[in-house]
Amino acid sequence: SWRVLAGEADIWNARALISGSRDALRRAGAETGAAQVRLEWTTEAGVTYPSAAAVALPPSSASTGCASLVHAASACRRALDAAVQHAAATAASNRVNSELAATTRRLRAIRDRWLPRLDAQLYELDLRLDETEREEIARLRWAGRPAEHTDGLS
């Protein structure tokens, strides 16, 4: 919608230039002042992103000019609002995509590096535990046998 509205604003600006003058168009733009943009931020799943955007525009001074100038000012205001909405949505998308890429890298590192390494260590520990159990069973068997006298005096 931003591109469509920007195209309409271009058309109305061209009409205002044709029917009025370049100076009238510049004066209309200079008299209005700066726009104020307010963003609302939301955090979900550890990602902070802009969830809403609003534009506060000063009153238009183009209402005293020719009709094409009034329409051009209105079209520019709509295009600016759409541009701010588009910028907020793009920023939110970029932040979410960036976090998704980072999470994918972390998942791949866990799956491809950490898990195989931990599985190998678990396998080694299981082998050691099995060996220790076999040694303990052998010790208990030897400890449970009656002592044999080798001196021949029994």
TALIN-V990079 format. One record per residue. N is the residue number from 1. SS is DSSP state (A for helix, B for strand, O for the rest). Layout:
# TALIN-V990079
N,SS / N,SS
This chain:
# TALIN-V990079
1,O / 2,A / 3,A / 4,A / 5,A / 6,A / 7,A / 8,A / 9,A / 10,A / 11,A / 12,A / 13,A / 14,A / 15,A / 16,A / 17,A / 18,A / 19,A / 20,O / 21,O / 22,A / 23,A / 24,A / 25,A / 26,A / 27,A / 28,A / 29,A / 30,A / 31,A / 32,A / 33,O / 34,O / 35,O / 36,B / 37,B / 38,B / 39,B / 40,B / 41,B / 42,B / 43,B / 44,B / 45,O / 46,O / 47,B / 48,B / 49,B / 50,B / 51,B / 52,B / 53,B / 54,B / 55,B / 56,B / 57,O / 58,O / 59,O / 60,O / 61,O / 62,A / 63,A / 64,A / 65,O / 66,O / 67,A / 68,A / 69,A / 70,A / 71,A / 72,A / 73,A / 74,A / 75,A / 76,A / 77,A / 78,A / 79,A / 80,A / 81,A / 82,A / 83,A / 84,A / 85,A / 86,A / 87,A / 88,A / 89,A / 90,A / 91,A / 92,A / 93,A / 94,A / 95,A / 96,A / 97,A / 98,A / 99,A / 100,A / 101,A / 102,A / 103,A / 104,A / 105,A / 106,A / 107,A / 108,A / 109,A / 110,A / 111,A / 112,A / 113,A / 114,A / 115,A / 116,A / 117,A / 118,A / 119,A / 120,A / 121,A / 122,A / 123,A / 124,A / 125,A / 126,A / 127,A / 128,A / 129,A / 130,A / 131,A / 132,A / 133,A / 134,A / 135,A / 136,A / 137,A / 138,A / 139,A / 140,A / 141,A / 142,A / 143,A / 144,A / 145,O / 146,O / 147,O / 148,O / 149,O / 150,O / 151,O / 152,O / 153,O / 154,O
